[in-house]
Amino acid sequence: MKNNTKIRKVLFNEISLMTGIVAIAVVVVLFIVGPDAQLKEDISLIHQDLNYIKTNHLKHIEDDIKEINIKNEKQDDILIKINESLVRIETLLDR
């Protein structure tokens, strides 16, 4: 009976040690894998944000270019009218 008890103690100690080692291994694996998954998710979110910013920025640039083109057309029209007026004035002065 005493021999059986000694074997149980040794087995209990060995199982306790093995359980501790497995627990530490699981914690280490989770510690390594857990942040990796979070980093991948964070990187994905950053990519989405950058794409949104890029698209938004390009849209603003396109709108500004359209506005500048409209203003340039108006200025061209004004310059044409001014030029026509100057030609008339020169014609009147030359007479």
Residue pairs with C-beta under 8 A, 6 or more apart in sequence:
none
